[in-house]
Amino acid sequence: MKAVVSMAIGQLSKPFTSVFLYGKEFDIKALIQAGGFPSSHSSATVACATLLGLERGLSDPIFGLAVVYAGLVMYDAQEVGDGGSLAVVDDLCSGSGPKGEVPAKGTPMTKSVSA
């Protein structure tokens, strides 16, 4: 329940963070859109990890696993947020290569996700 509340707070604050942090206009649509700051997925996983640490103790292996998982989710949210990964995923989903051709199986990717 606490993770759901944390996720809701993250999602509900998106229109306000876009105004105050990025100087954009207030957009109510941000309440239902994926992506952006703060990451509701990140806030939910951090809330779960925190709850596990408080209830089970910081030496519990499940807490350690939850911290690693939360770190991965936050790293992924950062990578997707910059748009680099999204361009590669768009190309893969469209099935088109650089010249509109479908790449052959095993063809290496030409775009770098980290670039």
ABEGO torsion letter per residue (X at the ends): XAAAAAAAAAAAAAAAAAAAAAGBBBBAAAAABBEEOBBAAAAAAAAAAAAAAAAAEAABAAAAAAAAAAAAAAAAAAAAAAGAAAAAAAAAAAGBBAAGBBBBBGBBBABBAAX
